[in-house]
Amino acid sequence: MTSPSPSSEPFKVVIAGGGVAALEAALALRALDAERFEVTLVAPNEDFVYRPMAVREPFAYSAARRYAVGEIAADIGAALIVESFASLDVGRRVARTESGAELHYDAILLALGARPHPRFPAAVTLDDARLEELMGGLLEDVDSGYVHDIAFVIPARVAWPLPIYELALMTARRAFEMNVELAVTIATPEQQPLAIFGEGASSGVAALLEQSGITTITSAHCEVPDGRHVVINPGDRTIDVDRVIALPELYGPAIRGLAAGEHGFIPVDVHSRVRGVEGVYAAGDATDFELKYGGIAAQQADAAAESIAALAGLAIEPAPLHPVIHGILLTGAAPQYLSAQFTGGRGFHSEITDEPTWSPPAKIAAKYLAPYLDERDRAR
Ligand SMILES: Cc1cc2nc3c(=O)[nH]c(=O)nc-3n(C[C@H](O)[C@H](O)[C@H](O)COP(=O)(O)OP(=O)(O)OC[C@H]3O[C@@H](n4cnc5c(N)ncnc54)[C@H](O)[C@@H]3O)c2cc1C
């Protein structure tokens, strides 16, 4: 096995991915010691799209913001290869791209995101890249009174927690403002709505859903036999609706050259090290961490950056992941701010507030990426 570069040479870090975890890690390494690291980003996407804001697109807000990955890489001082990472040779510390290029690394961070798959083929499955196309027609049908009942269904393995609640709340609000009758139901396997945010926040969300006239069916394991029925289990109860909207199920990227965990996710420890493989790290939705969330992806990326810095010989005690989750719940009216300290099951010290409790109050609460994007937005 090749050993890492001696401290006189730059420490080569390859970051595969161009999303939240990848960019956060690149910014974190720059902040830790810009001179020590030679960072190469490998990502096929030319733009970084601010996905959480995509939920507003069907409601005639402007499109989610996009930032050129090339510009971000240039700001960070990282090289960028615009193509897909393909495989890993961990013995030689080499990453291969789809075109066959070989990149030698001292450390590599896999930040490849998750792969969404429809769980209920008969339902409309959320895809944030084309939400307006998927939901625009539905909202027109609501406005004109053709659609009276909509079910929003969460599969057994919760994917991203916020967007389906946001879409349900915004749809209900829109019907209220248009003065049309609409029954909105959310069916979720969670024991309480947004249970991952802990008791305080979750109770606040439950109250908000009730005030908005939304029926929430919790502990529900659903089937969608066709586009007009949802079967709720246990109990084998069927509800009749006009449309069914569902979250996808997520799978990991299953990387050639690396043993995959359950559902293809990459197993990591609290320092974002891939278990049993030296110099290989992973962060974000691609990992086996239970919660798939931008803020968590960023915190895993920060943990990885510190761990990589220690490997590179910097005098640093890498901090393990202590997940804290912040979320802005868009409602169609005033947003709500959710916070929780995550402990593996439910959060503790969990709250819902009318004002943000973190700064900048970004939807993706990321130590380095949030202020960086905030500054870019202000400069625009
Ligand atoms: C509609 C919606 C709303 C959301 N709202 C919120 C919210 O309010 N707050 C929040 O914190 N989170 C939210 N999330 C979740 C958040 O977007 C994700 O958890 C976050 O993007 C995960 O970051 P990531 O870097 O792991 O993956 P991603 O951001 O998905 O990035 C993965 C990157 O890997 C790249 N990639 C894929 N394959 C390859 C390959 N072979 N080689 C190289 N690169 C590759 C992709 O092009 C992409 O750049 C939301 C998600 C959705 C869909």
The ligand as a MOL file (V3000), in Angstrom:
LIG
                    3D

  0  0  0     0  0            999 V3000
M  V30 BEGIN CTAB
M  V30 COUNTS 53 58 0 0 0
M  V30 BEGIN ATOM
M  V30 1 C -36.8390 18.4150 -2.0840 0
M  V30 2 C -35.7810 18.2880 -1.0300 0
M  V30 3 C -35.7830 19.1690 0.0590 0
M  V30 4 C -34.8100 19.0620 1.0480 0
M  V30 5 N -34.8220 19.9580 2.0940 0
M  V30 6 C -33.7890 19.9640 2.9840 0
M  V30 7 C -33.6990 20.9790 3.9760 0
M  V30 8 O -34.5660 21.8460 4.1040 0
M  V30 9 N -32.6210 20.9630 4.8050 0
M  V30 10 C -31.6340 20.0290 4.7040 0
M  V30 11 O -30.6640 20.0970 5.4630 0
M  V30 12 N -31.7030 19.0410 3.7710 0
M  V30 13 C -32.7550 18.9990 2.9180 0
M  V30 14 N -32.8190 18.0280 1.9470 0
M  V30 15 C -31.8240 16.9470 1.9420 0
M  V30 16 C -30.5130 17.4050 1.3190 0
M  V30 17 O -30.7260 18.0080 0.0640 0
M  V30 18 C -29.6120 16.2010 1.1670 0
M  V30 19 O -29.5650 15.4960 2.3840 0
M  V30 20 C -28.2080 16.6650 0.7900 0
M  V30 21 O -28.2270 17.2340 -0.4980 0
M  V30 22 C -27.2180 15.5210 0.8690 0
M  V30 23 O -25.9600 15.9890 0.4830 0
M  V30 24 P -24.9170 15.0080 -0.2480 0
M  V30 25 O -23.7210 15.8370 -0.5440 0
M  V30 26 O -24.7740 13.7770 0.5270 0
M  V30 27 O -25.6550 14.5800 -1.5750 0
M  V30 28 P -26.0990 15.4760 -2.7970 0
M  V30 29 O -26.3260 16.8690 -2.3750 0
M  V30 30 O -27.1890 14.7010 -3.4460 0
M  V30 31 O -24.8330 15.4930 -3.7540 0
M  V30 32 C -24.3480 14.3240 -4.3490 0
M  V30 33 C -23.3600 14.7460 -5.3890 0
M  V30 34 O -22.6700 13.6150 -5.8970 0
M  V30 35 C -22.5970 13.7470 -7.2910 0
M  V30 36 N -22.4080 12.4080 -7.8370 0
M  V30 37 C -23.3060 11.4100 -7.9690 0
M  V30 38 N -22.7120 10.3320 -8.5260 0
M  V30 39 C -21.4160 10.6730 -8.7340 0
M  V30 40 C -20.2960 9.9950 -9.2640 0
M  V30 41 N -20.3650 8.7370 -9.7040 0
M  V30 42 N -19.1170 10.6640 -9.3190 0
M  V30 43 C -19.0070 11.9270 -8.8720 0
M  V30 44 N -20.0400 12.6190 -8.3480 0
M  V30 45 C -21.2270 11.9870 -8.2780 0
M  V30 46 C -23.8970 14.3990 -7.6860 0
M  V30 47 O -23.8100 14.9680 -8.9840 0
M  V30 48 C -23.9930 15.4460 -6.5970 0
M  V30 49 O -23.2110 16.5660 -6.8980 0
M  V30 50 C -33.8070 18.0800 0.9620 0
M  V30 51 C -33.8060 17.1960 -0.1150 0
M  V30 52 C -34.7710 17.2890 -1.1040 0
M  V30 53 C -34.7530 16.3360 -2.2590 0
M  V30 END ATOM
M  V30 BEGIN BOND
M  V30 1 1 1 2
M  V30 2 1 2 3
M  V30 3 2 2 52
M  V30 4 2 3 4
M  V30 5 1 4 5
M  V30 6 1 4 50
M  V30 7 2 5 6
M  V30 8 1 6 7
M  V30 9 1 6 13
M  V30 10 2 7 8
M  V30 11 1 7 9
M  V30 12 1 9 10
M  V30 13 2 10 11
M  V30 14 1 10 12
M  V30 15 2 12 13
M  V30 16 1 13 14
M  V30 17 1 14 15
M  V30 18 1 14 50
M  V30 19 1 15 16
M  V30 20 1 16 17
M  V30 21 1 16 18
M  V30 22 1 18 19
M  V30 23 1 18 20
M  V30 24 1 20 21
M  V30 25 1 20 22
M  V30 26 1 22 23
M  V30 27 1 23 24
M  V30 28 2 24 25
M  V30 29 1 24 26
M  V30 30 1 24 27
M  V30 31 1 27 28
M  V30 32 2 28 29
M  V30 33 1 28 30
M  V30 34 1 28 31
M  V30 35 1 31 32
M  V30 36 1 32 33
M  V30 37 1 33 34
M  V30 38 1 33 48
M  V30 39 1 34 35
M  V30 40 1 35 36
M  V30 41 1 35 46
M  V30 42 1 36 37
M  V30 43 1 36 45
M  V30 44 2 37 38
M  V30 45 1 38 39
M  V30 46 1 39 40
M  V30 47 2 39 45
M  V30 48 1 40 41
M  V30 49 2 40 42
M  V30 50 1 42 43
M  V30 51 2 43 44
M  V30 52 1 44 45
M  V30 53 1 46 47
M  V30 54 1 46 48
M  V30 55 1 48 49
M  V30 56 2 50 51
M  V30 57 1 51 52
M  V30 58 1 52 53
M  V30 END BOND
M  V30 END CTAB
M  END
